[in-house]
Amino acid sequence: ESRRDGGSVTSFPPGIGLPAAKYYIFMSDILLAPSYWLFWSTGPLSGFQRSVFYFGLLILALRDEASPLSAGYTLDIIPSPIYVPPLQDLGLFPLSRATVFYLETIAKLTWIFCILGLGGWFTRATLAATAMMLHGVQSGAVGSNHRWVIPMYTLWALVFCGNADTFSLDSWLWDIEYEDIHITRSGYGRQLVVLVSCFTFFAGGVSKLRERG
């Protein structure tokens, strides 16, 4: 049997009693509610909104000395004896200045591609990965870099936002309407931004209460 409730169909085994069926439907709605909120409570991010997100983050990165795109500058002004030993104590190794330069170049190019909607999920994932590595360089050199935590999470969340819409070079060059990855047609990417932002602020508040600032 099945029951339509609020536009969704909840199925339960045949022959089950009415009280048990109501309980089954109630528990199913509770378990499915987070998935519905995460994927289908809102529409996917439009191409224009995606470009605005990436453009705003790029302007912020170019103007902020603590951004991932300034990792090379940070290495130039901070003596290596300050940050190399702590990294080595953790079993990590610092990236060379040449490697950081190549990562910055890749990040800048893919950032522009993401604004233009070129390259689909590959350029978005490449940007998120290279920016994360550069963010690690900054954090290792200066000790912490809290103000770029949410932007980094946002870059990863934008990987799940569709690229091939009318507001993208992909649709003009290859005449494709949607990316094949079904998740990019849902609201998962934009809801993920909300989720990680709320968690970051919540975790920061709890840390201040426990550690008294």
C-alpha positions as CSV (number, residue, x, y, z in Angstrom):
1,E,0.0,0.0,0.0
2,S,1.0,3.6,-0.3
3,R,-0.2,6.9,0.9
4,R,0.3,10.3,-0.8
5,D,1.2,12.9,1.8
6,G,2.3,16.4,0.8
7,G,3.2,15.5,-2.7
8,S,5.3,12.5,-1.7
9,V,4.4,8.8,-1.6
10,T,5.3,6.8,1.5
11,S,5.1,3.0,1.0
12,F,4.7,0.4,3.7
13,P,4.4,-3.4,3.7
14,P,1.0,-4.8,2.8
15,G,-1.2,-6.1,5.6
16,I,0.2,-3.8,8.2
17,G,-2.3,-2.4,10.7
18,L,-3.4,1.2,10.7
19,P,-1.6,2.4,13.8
20,A,1.6,0.7,12.7
21,A,1.1,2.2,9.2
22,K,0.8,5.7,10.7
23,Y,3.9,5.2,12.7
24,Y,5.7,3.9,9.7
25,I,4.7,6.9,7.6
26,F,5.7,9.3,10.5
27,M,9.1,7.8,10.9
28,S,9.7,7.8,7.2
29,D,8.9,11.5,7.0
30,I,11.3,12.2,9.8
31,L,14.1,10.3,8.2
32,L,13.5,11.7,4.8
33,A,13.0,15.3,5.9
34,P,16.8,16.1,6.1
35,S,17.3,14.7,2.6
36,Y,14.4,16.6,1.2
37,W,15.7,19.9,2.7
38,L,19.2,19.3,1.5
39,F,18.3,18.3,-2.1
40,W,14.9,19.5,-3.0
41,S,13.7,22.3,-0.7
42,T,15.1,24.9,-3.1
43,G,16.1,25.0,-6.7
44,P,19.6,24.7,-8.1
45,L,21.9,27.8,-8.2
46,S,21.4,29.7,-11.4
47,G,24.3,30.4,-13.8
48,F,24.2,34.1,-12.9
49,Q,24.2,33.4,-9.2
50,R,27.1,31.0,-9.6
51,S,29.1,33.6,-11.5
52,V,28.4,36.2,-8.9
53,F,29.6,33.9,-6.1
54,Y,32.8,33.1,-7.9
55,F,33.4,36.7,-8.9
56,G,32.9,38.0,-5.4
57,L,35.2,35.3,-3.9
58,L,37.9,36.2,-6.5
59,I,37.7,39.9,-5.6
60,L,38.0,39.0,-1.9
61,A,40.9,36.7,-2.6
62,L,42.8,39.3,-4.6
63,R,42.3,42.0,-1.9
64,D,43.0,39.9,1.1
65,E,46.7,39.3,2.1
66,A,45.6,36.1,4.0
67,S,43.8,34.6,1.0
68,P,45.0,31.4,-0.8
69,L,46.1,33.5,-3.7
70,S,48.6,35.4,-1.4
71,A,50.3,32.3,-0.2
72,G,53.5,33.0,-2.2
73,Y,53.6,36.5,-0.8
74,T,53.3,35.2,2.7
75,L,56.2,32.8,2.2
76,D,58.3,35.6,0.9
77,I,57.8,37.8,4.0
78,I,57.8,35.2,6.7
79,P,61.2,33.5,7.4
80,S,61.0,29.7,6.9
81,P,62.5,28.9,10.3
82,I,59.3,30.2,11.8
83,Y,56.9,27.8,10.1
84,V,59.0,24.9,8.8
85,P,59.9,23.2,12.1
86,P,56.3,23.0,13.4
87,L,55.2,21.4,10.1
88,Q,58.1,18.9,10.2
89,D,57.1,18.0,13.8
90,L,53.6,17.1,12.5
91,G,55.2,14.9,9.8
92,L,54.3,17.5,7.1
93,F,56.5,19.1,4.5
94,P,56.3,22.7,3.3
95,L,55.7,23.4,-0.4
96,S,58.5,25.0,-2.3
97,R,58.0,28.6,-3.6
98,A,57.9,27.3,-7.2
99,T,55.2,24.8,-6.4
100,V,53.1,27.5,-4.7
101,F,53.6,29.7,-7.7
102,Y,52.2,27.0,-10.0
103,L,49.3,26.3,-7.7
104,E,48.4,30.0,-7.6
105,T,48.5,30.2,-11.4
106,I,46.2,27.1,-11.7
107,A,43.9,28.6,-9.1
108,K,43.6,32.0,-10.9
109,L,43.0,30.4,-14.3
110,T,40.3,27.9,-13.0
111,W,38.7,30.7,-11.0
112,I,38.2,32.7,-14.2
113,F,36.9,29.6,-15.9
114,C,34.4,29.1,-13.1
115,I,33.1,32.6,-13.5
116,L,32.7,32.1,-17.2
117,G,31.1,28.7,-16.8
118,L,33.9,26.8,-18.7
119,G,35.0,23.3,-18.0
120,G,32.1,22.0,-15.8
121,W,32.7,20.2,-12.6
122,F,36.4,19.6,-13.5
123,T,37.4,23.2,-13.2
124,R,35.3,23.7,-10.1
125,A,36.9,20.7,-8.4
126,T,40.4,21.8,-9.5
127,L,39.9,25.3,-8.1
128,A,38.6,23.9,-4.8
129,A,41.5,21.5,-4.5
130,T,44.3,24.0,-5.4
131,A,42.8,26.7,-3.2
132,M,42.6,24.3,-0.3
133,M,46.3,23.5,-0.7
134,L,47.2,27.2,-0.8
135,H,45.0,27.8,2.2
136,G,47.0,25.1,4.0
137,V,50.2,27.0,3.1
138,Q,48.8,30.2,4.6
139,S,47.6,28.5,7.7
140,G,51.0,26.7,8.2
141,A,52.9,30.0,7.8
142,V,50.8,32.3,9.9
143,G,49.5,29.7,12.4
144,S,45.8,30.1,11.7
145,N,43.6,31.6,9.0
146,H,40.0,31.5,10.3
147,R,38.5,34.1,8.1
148,W,39.0,31.9,5.0
149,V,37.3,28.8,6.4
150,I,33.8,29.6,5.1
151,P,35.0,30.7,1.7
152,M,37.0,27.5,1.3
153,Y,33.9,25.5,2.3
154,T,31.9,27.5,-0.2
155,L,34.3,26.7,-3.0
156,W,33.8,23.0,-2.3
157,A,30.0,23.4,-2.2
158,L,30.0,25.2,-5.5
159,V,31.5,22.1,-7.1
160,F,28.0,20.6,-6.8
161,C,26.3,23.6,-8.6
162,G,25.6,23.1,-12.3
163,N,27.7,24.8,-14.9
164,A,26.1,24.0,-18.2
165,D,23.2,26.5,-18.3
166,T,22.5,29.4,-20.7
167,F,24.8,31.7,-18.5
168,S,28.0,29.7,-19.3
169,L,30.5,29.3,-22.1
170,D,29.9,25.5,-21.9
171,S,26.4,25.9,-23.2
172,W,27.5,28.2,-26.0
173,L,30.5,26.2,-27.1
174,W,29.2,22.7,-26.9
175,D,25.4,23.3,-27.0
176,I,24.7,21.3,-23.8
177,E,21.8,22.1,-21.5
178,Y,22.7,20.3,-18.3
179,E,25.6,18.5,-16.8
180,D,25.2,14.7,-16.6
181,I,25.7,14.7,-12.8
182,H,22.1,14.7,-11.5
183,I,23.1,16.3,-8.1
184,T,23.9,19.6,-9.9
185,R,20.2,19.9,-10.9
186,S,19.2,19.9,-7.2
187,G,19.6,22.6,-4.6
188,Y,22.4,20.5,-2.9
189,G,25.2,23.0,-3.6
190,R,23.4,26.1,-2.3
191,Q,22.1,24.3,0.8
192,L,25.5,23.0,1.5
193,V,26.8,26.5,1.7
194,V,24.2,27.3,4.3
195,L,24.9,24.1,6.2
196,V,28.7,24.6,6.5
197,S,28.4,28.3,7.2
198,C,26.0,27.7,10.1
199,F,28.2,24.9,11.4
200,T,31.3,27.1,11.3
201,F,29.7,29.9,13.2
202,F,28.2,27.5,15.7
203,A,31.5,25.7,16.2
204,G,33.3,29.1,16.6
205,G,30.7,30.2,19.2
206,V,31.0,26.9,21.2
207,S,34.8,27.2,21.1
208,K,34.7,30.7,22.5
209,L,32.3,29.7,25.3
210,R,34.4,26.7,26.3
211,E,37.8,28.3,25.9
212,R,36.6,31.8,26.9
213,G,37.6,33.4,23.6
